[in-house]
Amino acid sequence: MHTPTYLAAELRLPTNWLDYTILGIYFVVVLGIGFAARRSVKTSLDFFLSGRSLPAWVTGLAFIAANLGATEILGMAANSAQYGVYTTHWYWIGAIPAMVFLGLVMMPFYYGSKVRSVPEFLLMRFDKAAHLLSSILFAAAAILIAGVNLYALAIVVEALLGWPQWVAIVVAGAFVLGYITLGGLSSAIYNEVLQFFVILAALIPITVLGLKSVGGWDGLTDSLTKAHGDNFVTAWGGTGIGSDNPLGANWLTIVLGLGFVLSFGYWTTNFAEVQRALSAKNLSAAQRTPLIAAFPKIFIVFLVMIPGLVAAVLVPKIGTSGSDLQYNDAIPFLMQQLLPNGVLGIAVTGLLAAFMAGMAANVSSFNTVFTSDIWAKYVVTDREDSYYVRFGRLITAIGVVASIGTAFLASSFSNIMAYLQTLFSFFNVPMFVVFIIGMFWKRASMKSGFWGLVAGTTAAMVNYFVIYEQGIIDIPSDQGANFVSAIAGFVAGAVVMVVVSLFTAPKPKAELQGLVYGTRSPGMAEPPAEGDDAWYRKPALLGWGAVILAAACYIPFSF
């Protein structure tokens, strides 16, 4: 059912001294940022959350850059080559509403409760069992996802530059380890801001030259329509229930599975993202962090979707047995075919930056969760603050080594995006259902959090590994199976939470202040700072603006 994720050997790039010089300069700057950030690390709060001192524009760009890893670059281009314009769903319905919900509804709870991590919120809302299980699940997911980025980087560098995979893994892992160990989260965030612009500098030339090579947008859509049919170049075509389409999903599973369960599960509970908002200097900045990130997210889809579509035109049998190229080869193929030296160096640097950003986001969130939520609470408690800073640096090194070990698990998937969505359905969706019920239902008992996590994770895995993999129910594609797994995990977790709550004691009302919708904590009552009355500092205006703009983007692709 799955074929290994190896890039074609003939994708070797004609790099020269200019390209390697650009790459070398980037690595020097990355380490320089790490050394500069080291001076600000004096406490564990500085190391794990940048002392909660960063402005919204920095955390907003870091928020979106942390998502620009293997998921975005190889994965979404592969998605487009395989499924066409349906890729827009992962952005306009599969990201923007959830990012807005995080900023407007959930950040006041996260930031106002002064938690250091997402699992710590579950400790406050439920009990130690839910907290420990969620911490273990998140730590495992973070290492697996970091491994995806590291593996993708290794196979890309091997194919494009001729470096052996182990060299690429060691070099990238060493640089990520170096700047996170030196400067903690501040180093990761400031590097992510830099990486955001480097990634754009890499993707824009590929997109523009790719379109030019196929006769512009009209030439692209005409060629795709002839080869794949009308539905390939529309967002909603063929998604009626019972209809066939390249994605293998109908509008109901797209809206519920991707648009609600998977999307909200990822964006609202994935600590690799939420951690960036928690490092903001005040509640207003924390709320605006995902909202600022939402605006570039709306348009980044074009920079990853169009190269995938162009590759589907230039290599008509890409991803099939009739071609040596797989869907994941879309971006590297265009780099080889279209970019001159110099620009090629920028593109290679941008690709490495994307993988390093994705890996760094997960490693930095892993070290926070493991140190604060597992080690400091259940293993070595009540030690001096400097001890946990030292341990955080140690566990960062262990996390990088573990990421190398998990990297090769991704090799069983020809579409990296499918692998990541599978992980999200297993880990993020069950956590989301526990959060959403715990935040909006006061009666949800302390014991219900743990059993909701167990039921949701189990149901999602059973659906994927038994019902889908064993062919008990025919689901046309991995992505369609992921949507169904997400729905199954959400429903199972919700039902079990309700049942358990009806038979166990709720948390005392006095302990729910600031943790359940309709209650407030002192941190949530923060007055706006002077000058914060400008429209671009108002979360509600930013949020609704992002939703309306994303909805409007669907119009040209709906007919």
Phi, psi and omega per residue, in radians:
M1 nan -0.605 -3.126
H2 -2.037 2.560 3.070
T3 -2.051 2.626 -3.042
P4 -1.050 2.668 -3.123
T5 -1.651 1.367 3.045
Y6 -2.051 2.375 3.078
L7 -1.382 2.626 -3.112
A8 -1.104 2.442 -3.086
A9 -1.144 -0.480 -3.080
E10 -1.374 0.170 -3.138
L11 -1.556 0.218 -3.112
R12 -0.992 2.296 -3.079
L13 -1.584 2.544 3.108
P14 -1.453 1.056 -3.099
T15 -1.289 2.644 3.082
N16 -2.342 -2.934 -3.045
W17 -1.039 -0.603 -3.118
L18 -1.123 -0.757 3.135
D19 -1.113 -0.739 -3.138
Y20 -1.232 -0.519 3.068
T21 -1.125 -0.781 3.110
I22 -1.063 -0.734 3.133
L23 -1.130 -0.734 3.134
G24 -1.121 -0.726 3.114
I25 -1.052 -0.719 -3.141
Y26 -1.064 -0.809 -3.116
F27 -1.123 -0.629 3.101
V28 -1.123 -0.764 3.131
V29 -1.104 -0.730 3.139
V30 -1.010 -0.852 3.132
L31 -1.184 -0.593 3.097
G32 -1.068 -0.702 3.080
I33 -1.104 -0.688 3.107
G34 -1.080 -0.778 3.115
F35 -1.143 -0.679 3.128
A36 -1.143 -0.704 -3.111
A37 -1.249 -0.403 -3.101
R38 -1.031 -0.563 -3.090
R39 -1.152 -0.391 -3.110
S40 -1.573 -0.073 -3.088
V41 -1.595 1.781 3.123
K42 -2.073 -0.446 -3.121
T43 -2.277 2.985 3.095
S44 -1.141 -0.560 3.089
L45 -1.128 -0.657 3.072
D46 -1.112 -0.757 -3.057
F47 -1.227 -0.744 -3.019
F48 -1.625 -0.460 -3.096
L49 -2.388 0.421 3.083
S50 0.945 0.493 3.137
G51 1.135 0.280 -3.052
R52 0.810 1.032 -3.009
S53 -2.317 0.026 -2.966
L54 -1.567 2.549 3.112
P55 -1.268 2.793 -3.036
A56 -1.102 -0.651 -3.084
W57 -1.168 -0.573 3.107
V58 -1.236 -0.861 -3.128
T59 -1.165 -0.554 3.109
G60 -1.145 -0.794 3.108
L61 -1.192 -0.640 3.089
A62 -1.153 -0.632 3.132
F63 -1.019 -0.813 -3.105
I64 -1.348 -0.589 3.130
A65 -1.167 -0.597 3.121
A66 -1.094 -0.429 3.113
N67 -1.537 -0.220 -3.083
L68 -1.524 0.997 3.091
G69 -1.826 -2.503 -3.137
A70 -1.052 -0.558 3.114
T71 -0.938 -0.825 -2.998
E72 -1.407 -0.846 -2.929
I73 -1.376 -1.178 3.117
L74 -1.304 -0.776 -3.010
G75 -1.107 -0.836 -3.095
M76 -1.304 -0.564 3.018
A77 -1.140 -0.703 3.065
A78 -1.098 -0.726 3.088
N79 -0.991 -0.757 -3.109
S80 -1.201 -0.717 3.100
A81 -1.113 -0.543 -3.099
Q82 -1.560 -0.719 -2.996
Y83 -1.996 -0.181 3.120
G84 1.417 -2.546 -3.032
V85 -1.227 -0.163 3.047
Y86 -0.992 -0.316 3.109
T87 -0.997 -0.480 -3.137
T88 -1.011 -0.460 -3.120
H89 -1.091 -0.559 -3.124
W90 -1.183 -0.254 -3.115
Y91 -1.857 -0.990 -2.950
W92 -1.407 -0.496 3.028
I93 -1.994 -0.387 -3.085
G94 -1.663 0.119 3.129
A95 -2.520 -0.969 -2.959
I96 -1.023 -0.877 3.135
P97 -1.019 -0.703 -3.129
A98 -1.196 -0.671 3.113
M99 -1.122 -0.689 3.106
V100 -1.171 -0.739 3.108
F101 -1.063 -0.729 3.103
L102 -1.034 -0.827 -3.083
G103 -1.188 -0.789 -3.027
L104 -1.450 -0.634 -2.988
V105 -1.851 -0.802 -2.961
M106 -1.602 -0.539 -3.106
M107 -1.073 -0.639 3.069
P108 -1.005 -0.587 3.103
F109 -1.282 -0.824 -3.139
Y110 -1.069 -0.959 -3.028
Y111 -1.275 -0.705 -3.110
G112 -1.147 -0.527 3.135
S113 -1.422 -0.103 3.099
K114 1.090 0.481 3.098
V115 -1.269 2.716 3.091
R116 -1.655 -0.228 -3.095
S117 -2.688 2.916 3.080
V118 -1.156 -0.822 3.105
P119 -1.027 -0.553 3.141
E120 -1.100 -0.524 3.075
F121 -1.103 -0.660 3.107
L122 -1.162 -0.535 3.065
L123 -1.113 -0.721 -3.128
M124 -1.261 -0.638 -3.074
R125 -1.484 -0.594 -3.078
F126 -2.046 -1.884 -3.114
D127 -2.640 -3.081 -3.082
K128 -1.136 -0.574 -3.126
A129 -1.109 -0.814 3.114
A130 -1.126 -0.684 -3.129
H131 -1.127 -0.839 -3.094
L132 -1.157 -0.761 3.140
L133 -1.103 -0.782 -3.137
S134 -1.124 -0.629 3.115
S135 -1.130 -0.749 3.134
I136 -1.161 -0.775 3.125
L137 -1.071 -0.765 -3.123
F138 -1.181 -0.736 3.138
A139 -1.047 -0.727 3.112
A140 -1.129 -0.776 -3.136
A141 -1.107 -0.711 -3.119
A142 -1.075 -0.728 -3.138
I143 -1.216 -0.697 3.119
L144 -1.107 -0.742 -3.112
I145 -1.269 -0.657 3.036
A146 -1.051 -0.662 3.104
G147 -1.111 -0.600 3.078
V148 -1.034 -0.838 -3.127
N149 -1.105 -0.709 -3.122
L150 -1.209 -0.701 3.112
Y151 -1.146 -0.785 3.131
A152 -1.059 -0.718 3.107
L153 -1.067 -0.748 -3.078
A154 -1.119 -0.785 -3.099
I155 -1.256 -0.545 3.089
V156 -1.190 -0.821 -3.112
V157 -1.130 -0.674 3.113
E158 -1.091 -0.781 -3.102
A159 -1.252 -0.712 -3.006
L160 -1.481 -0.705 -3.022
L161 -1.925 -0.205 3.124
G162 1.483 0.098 3.077
W163 -1.257 2.446 3.015
P164 -1.052 2.628 -3.106
Q165 -0.994 -0.725 -3.084
W166 -1.131 -0.562 3.106
V167 -1.169 -0.798 3.128
A168 -1.068 -0.732 -3.139
I169 -1.116 -0.804 -3.106
V170 -1.155 -0.775 -3.109
V171 -1.117 -0.885 -3.116
A172 -1.128 -0.785 3.130
G173 -1.070 -0.686 -3.127
A174 -1.145 -0.727 -3.136
F175 -1.191 -0.738 3.085
V176 -1.091 -0.794 3.109
L177 -1.052 -0.724 -3.090
G178 -1.091 -0.903 -3.023
Y179 -1.374 -0.454 3.069
I180 -1.316 -0.699 3.133
T181 -1.128 -0.648 -3.129
L182 -1.221 -0.987 -2.966
G183 -1.933 0.063 3.126
G184 1.106 -2.578 -3.068
L185 -1.136 -0.623 3.139
S186 -1.016 -0.754 3.111
S187 -1.089 -0.770 3.125
A188 -1.081 -0.763 -3.074
I189 -1.185 -0.820 -3.137
Y190 -1.150 -0.597 3.040
N191 -1.169 -0.615 3.115
E192 -1.163 -0.597 3.056
V193 -1.104 -0.806 3.067
L194 -1.055 -0.799 -3.098
Q195 -1.096 -0.580 3.112
F196 -0.997 -0.820 -3.105
F197 -1.294 -0.594 3.083
V198 -1.138 -0.708 3.134
I199 -1.114 -0.765 3.091
L200 -1.058 -0.734 3.129
A201 -1.094 -0.454 3.105
A202 -1.429 -0.716 -3.007
L203 -1.405 -0.583 -3.082
I204 -1.077 -0.851 3.105
P205 -1.063 -0.665 3.123
I206 -1.091 -0.748 -3.118
T207 -1.155 -0.837 -3.092
V208 -1.131 -0.860 -3.123
L209 -1.192 -0.573 3.087
G210 -1.111 -0.810 3.094
L211 -1.058 -0.749 -3.135
K212 -1.070 -0.630 -3.077
S213 -1.216 -0.349 -3.108
V214 -1.968 0.255 3.089
G215 1.497 0.504 3.112
G216 1.356 -3.037 -3.086
W217 -1.092 -0.711 -3.139
D218 -1.122 -0.751 3.096
G219 -1.117 -0.653 3.129
L220 -1.122 -0.886 -3.088
T221 -1.180 -0.632 3.102
D222 -1.082 -0.784 -3.124
S223 -1.143 -0.728 -3.125
L224 -1.200 -0.651 3.118
T225 -1.104 -0.751 3.123
K226 -1.126 -0.649 -3.061
A227 -1.477 -0.611 -2.982
H228 -2.167 -0.119 -3.123
G229 1.678 2.945 -3.070
D230 -1.096 -0.640 -3.035
N231 -1.131 -0.388 -3.087
F232 -1.154 -0.431 -3.086
V233 -1.949 0.350 3.044
T234 -2.192 2.762 -3.122
A235 -1.448 -0.651 -3.011
W236 -2.037 -0.070 -3.115
G237 -1.069 2.310 3.093
G238 1.310 0.260 -3.114
T239 -1.709 0.176 3.036
G240 -1.100 2.634 -3.139
I241 -1.098 2.172 -3.082
G242 1.650 -0.149 -3.136
S243 -1.529 2.727 3.090
D244 -1.664 2.462 3.040
N245 -2.699 2.853 -3.087
P246 -1.031 -0.533 -3.070
L247 -1.320 -0.456 -3.098
G248 1.291 0.505 3.142
A249 -2.477 2.625 3.094
N250 -1.797 3.079 -3.048
W251 -1.073 -0.531 -3.113
L252 -1.212 -0.789 3.120
T253 -1.239 -0.525 3.069
I254 -1.142 -0.839 -3.085
V255 -1.212 -0.838 -3.084
L256 -1.415 -0.837 -3.062
G257 -1.245 -0.881 -3.119
L258 -1.542 -0.939 -3.014
G259 -1.166 -0.512 -3.128
F260 -1.912 -1.156 -2.948
V261 -1.200 -1.023 -3.113
L262 -1.107 -0.791 -3.084
S263 -1.112 -0.948 -3.124
F264 -1.148 -0.614 3.095
G265 -1.066 -0.708 -3.126
Y266 -1.299 -0.974 -2.953
W267 -1.274 -0.470 -3.057
T268 -1.710 -0.307 -3.115
T269 -2.150 -0.109 -3.138
N270 -1.346 1.900 -3.030
F271 -1.132 -0.412 3.079
A272 -1.033 -0.509 3.072
E273 -1.610 -0.874 -3.064
V274 -1.047 -0.557 -3.131
Q275 -1.005 -0.601 3.130
R276 -1.130 -0.713 3.124
A277 -1.215 -0.628 3.138
L278 -1.172 -0.311 3.134
S279 -1.509 -0.016 -3.119
A280 -1.209 2.798 -2.973
K281 -1.347 -0.359 3.085
N282 -2.739 3.099 -3.072
L283 -1.103 -0.715 3.138
S284 -1.053 -0.779 3.117
A285 -1.149 -0.648 3.112
A286 -1.124 -0.729 3.111
Q287 -1.139 -0.670 -3.091
R288 -1.331 -0.272 -3.098
T289 -0.987 -1.000 3.118
P290 -1.215 -0.406 3.141
L291 -1.301 -0.705 3.035
I292 -1.084 -0.727 3.139
A293 -1.149 -0.461 -3.071
A294 -1.123 -0.577 -3.065
F295 -1.201 -0.854 3.020
P296 -1.131 -0.528 3.131
K297 -1.060 -0.614 -3.138
I298 -1.032 -0.666 -2.999
F299 -1.760 -0.289 3.130
I300 -1.078 -0.449 3.130
V301 -0.930 -0.641 -3.115
F302 -1.176 -0.554 -3.099
L303 -1.352 -0.283 3.077
V304 -1.921 -0.508 -3.138
M305 -1.298 -0.812 -3.070
I306 -1.072 -0.776 3.070
P307 -1.020 -0.658 3.095
G308 -1.129 -0.729 3.109
L309 -1.148 -0.718 3.115
V310 -1.083 -0.754 3.122
A311 -1.067 -0.641 3.117
A312 -1.145 -0.461 3.084
V313 -1.419 -0.822 -3.072
L314 -1.238 -0.509 3.085
V315 -2.190 1.456 -2.985
P316 -0.981 -0.519 -3.102
K317 -1.793 0.362 -3.128
I318 -0.964 2.384 3.119
G319 1.446 -0.007 -3.137
T320 -1.969 3.030 -3.141
S321 -1.181 -0.244 3.136
G322 -1.474 0.053 -3.113
S323 -2.429 2.604 3.059
D324 -1.394 -0.221 -3.096
L325 -1.631 2.395 3.049
Q326 -1.734 3.009 -3.132
Y327 -1.030 -0.647 3.138
N328 -1.155 -0.190 -3.127
D329 -1.460 -0.043 -2.987
A330 -0.999 -0.958 -3.115
I331 -1.142 -0.883 3.120
P332 -1.009 -0.655 3.122
F333 -1.073 -0.790 -3.135
L334 -1.187 -0.619 3.072
M335 -1.044 -0.770 -3.133
Q336 -1.147 -0.718 -3.014
Q337 -1.416 -0.510 -2.886
L338 -2.012 -0.435 -2.930
L339 -1.705 2.334 3.045
P340 -1.423 2.892 3.105
N341 -1.050 2.573 -3.015
G342 1.663 -1.140 3.032
V343 -1.142 -0.627 3.094
L344 -1.085 -0.711 3.107
G345 -1.100 -0.677 3.094
I346 -1.136 -0.721 -3.130
A347 -1.142 -0.746 3.107
V348 -1.111 -0.750 3.107
T349 -1.076 -0.737 3.123
G350 -1.109 -0.679 3.125
L351 -1.147 -0.776 3.092
L352 -1.118 -0.696 3.124
A353 -1.061 -0.688 -3.136
A354 -1.107 -0.803 -3.133
F355 -1.167 -0.685 3.136
M356 -1.188 -0.639 3.104
A357 -1.113 -0.793 3.132
G358 -1.121 -0.719 3.130
M359 -1.187 -0.770 -3.107
A360 -1.096 -0.675 -3.141
A361 -1.072 -0.751 -3.115
N362 -1.320 -0.625 3.113
V363 -1.192 -0.724 -3.134
S364 -1.179 -0.618 3.082
S365 -1.271 -0.618 3.087
F366 -1.079 -0.793 -3.087
N367 -1.156 -0.564 3.098
T368 -1.190 -0.856 -3.110
V369 -1.126 -0.792 -3.101
F370 -1.139 -0.736 -3.111
T371 -1.255 -0.897 -3.014
S372 -1.385 -0.667 -2.980
D373 -1.723 -0.379 -3.138
I374 -1.943 -1.025 -3.030
W375 -1.187 -0.882 -3.045
A376 -1.277 -0.400 -3.087
K377 -1.736 -0.431 -3.022
Y378 -2.232 -0.227 -3.069
V379 -1.992 -1.168 3.122
V380 -2.090 1.782 -3.040
T381 -1.810 2.744 2.990
D382 1.025 0.674 3.016
R383 -1.685 2.928 3.128
E384 -1.125 2.703 -3.041
D385 -1.057 -0.651 -3.109
S386 -1.106 -0.502 3.098
Y387 -1.075 -0.751 -3.090
Y388 -1.272 -0.473 3.014
V389 -1.153 -0.793 3.119
R390 -1.099 -0.757 3.138
F391 -1.144 -0.640 3.105
G392 -1.042 -0.676 3.099
R393 -1.190 -0.693 3.129
L394 -1.127 -0.796 -3.081
I395 -1.232 -0.406 3.029
T396 -1.090 -0.785 3.110
A397 -1.099 -0.739 3.120
I398 -1.116 -0.690 3.119
G399 -1.090 -0.697 3.108
V400 -1.132 -0.759 3.115
V401 -1.094 -0.743 3.117
A402 -1.125 -0.621 3.099
S403 -1.088 -0.664 3.082
I404 -1.083 -0.698 3.139
G405 -1.164 -0.601 -3.115
T406 -1.535 -0.177 -3.038
A407 -0.991 -0.682 -3.005
F408 -1.384 -0.095 3.010
L409 -1.131 -0.475 -3.135
A410 -1.237 -0.208 -3.044
S411 -1.211 -0.222 -3.141
S412 -1.485 0.015 -3.126
F413 -2.064 2.204 3.091
S414 -1.356 -0.320 3.073
N415 -2.094 1.874 -3.071
I416 -1.041 -0.576 -3.141
M417 -1.060 -0.655 3.129
A418 -1.106 -0.707 3.119
Y419 -1.107 -0.770 -3.131
L420 -1.156 -0.729 3.121
Q421 -1.113 -0.578 3.064
T422 -1.094 -0.781 3.107
L423 -1.087 -0.730 -3.128
F424 -1.093 -0.693 -3.134
S425 -1.162 -0.536 3.132
F426 -1.350 -0.723 -2.940
F427 -1.861 -0.793 -3.039
N428 -1.393 -0.671 -3.083
V429 -1.094 -0.854 3.111
P430 -1.041 -0.634 3.124
M431 -1.174 -0.643 3.139
F432 -1.129 -0.755 -3.109
V433 -1.119 -0.640 3.103
V434 -1.158 -0.735 3.119
F435 -1.108 -0.853 -2.999
I436 -1.178 -0.682 3.098
I437 -1.254 -0.713 3.119
G438 -1.117 -0.597 -3.117
M439 -1.366 -0.469 -3.004
F440 -1.991 -0.052 -3.132
W441 -2.282 1.878 -3.102
K442 -1.107 -0.495 -3.067
R443 -1.313 -0.235 3.134
A444 -0.992 2.119 -2.997
S445 -1.406 2.929 -3.131
M446 -1.106 -0.627 -3.098
K447 -1.347 -0.367 -3.040
S448 -1.176 -0.493 -3.127
G449 -1.079 -0.833 -3.127
F450 -1.083 -0.856 -3.071
W451 -1.248 -0.483 3.032
G452 -1.141 -0.720 3.084
L453 -1.097 -0.787 -3.135
V454 -1.076 -0.839 -3.093
A455 -1.153 -0.747 -3.119
G456 -1.134 -0.791 3.140
T457 -1.139 -0.743 -3.129
T458 -1.118 -0.794 -3.116
A459 -1.091 -0.738 3.139
A460 -1.110 -0.733 -3.136
M461 -1.204 -0.707 3.118
V462 -1.095 -0.746 3.129
N463 -1.064 -0.759 -3.064
Y464 -1.314 -0.904 -2.994
F465 -1.413 -0.425 -3.108
V466 -1.859 -1.069 -3.036
I467 -1.178 -0.734 -3.115
Y468 -1.482 -0.954 -3.057
E469 -1.116 -0.592 -3.133
Q470 -1.536 0.003 3.060
G471 1.249 0.395 3.118
I472 -1.110 -0.717 3.012
I473 -2.152 2.343 -3.097
D474 -1.390 1.919 3.041
I475 -2.004 2.165 -2.920
P476 -1.099 -0.464 -3.032
S477 -2.600 2.873 3.060
D478 -1.003 -0.758 -3.102
Q479 -1.132 -0.739 3.085
G480 -1.057 -0.700 3.106
A481 -1.131 -0.644 3.110
N482 -1.129 -0.700 3.119
F483 -1.089 -0.764 -3.131
V484 -1.178 -0.699 3.106
S485 -1.066 -0.705 3.128
A486 -1.098 -0.785 3.126
I487 -1.102 -0.760 3.141
A488 -1.085 -0.762 3.127
G489 -1.116 -0.710 3.136
F490 -1.135 -0.857 -3.101
V491 -1.100 -0.791 -3.130
A492 -1.088 -0.782 3.130
G493 -1.087 -0.738 -3.130
A494 -1.143 -0.792 -3.126
V495 -1.083 -0.801 -3.119
V496 -1.129 -0.695 3.120
M497 -1.070 -0.755 -3.138
V498 -1.123 -0.811 -3.118
V499 -1.097 -0.826 -3.135
V500 -1.094 -0.690 -3.131
S501 -1.099 -0.597 -3.124
L502 -1.214 -0.343 -3.075
F503 -1.996 0.044 3.119
T504 -2.284 2.870 -3.017
A505 -1.331 2.414 3.065
P506 -1.322 2.880 3.080
K507 -1.258 2.464 3.115
P508 -0.964 2.447 -3.074
K509 -1.012 -0.593 -3.120
A510 -1.116 -0.435 -3.119
E511 -1.604 0.043 -3.099
L512 -1.749 -0.017 -3.107
Q513 -1.087 2.207 -3.133
G514 1.381 0.041 -3.109
L515 -2.017 -0.290 -3.110
V516 -2.196 2.489 -3.112
Y517 -1.021 2.331 -3.102
G518 1.746 -0.162 3.050
T519 -1.984 2.806 -3.098
R520 -2.328 2.675 3.023
S521 -2.083 2.863 3.136
P522 -0.968 -0.620 -3.127
G523 -1.180 -0.417 -3.125
M524 -1.477 -0.188 -3.094
A525 -1.678 0.357 -3.067
E526 -1.073 2.182 3.128
P527 -1.270 2.637 3.111
P528 -1.161 2.500 3.110
A529 -1.235 2.795 3.141
E530 -1.062 2.309 -3.118
G531 1.538 -0.005 -3.109
D532 -1.490 0.300 -3.137
D533 -1.637 0.013 3.095
A534 -1.143 2.618 -3.050
W535 -1.042 -0.640 -3.080
Y536 -1.326 -0.050 3.045
R537 -1.824 0.102 -3.119
K538 -1.719 1.939 -3.074
P539 -0.977 -0.718 -3.087
A540 -1.077 -0.754 3.138
L541 -1.152 -0.750 3.111
L542 -1.078 -0.771 -3.085
G543 -1.121 -0.899 -3.127
W544 -1.169 -0.563 3.071
G545 -1.091 -0.720 3.128
A546 -1.146 -0.741 -3.137
V547 -1.114 -0.784 -3.129
I548 -1.127 -0.741 -3.140
L549 -1.134 -0.723 3.114
A550 -1.115 -0.736 3.124
A551 -1.109 -0.688 -3.141
A552 -1.138 -0.541 -3.132
C553 -1.141 -0.416 3.133
Y554 -1.199 -0.493 -2.960
I555 -0.961 -0.870 -3.116
P556 -1.139 -0.311 -3.058
F557 -1.876 0.206 -3.044
S558 -1.767 -0.040 -3.052
F559 -2.265 nan nan
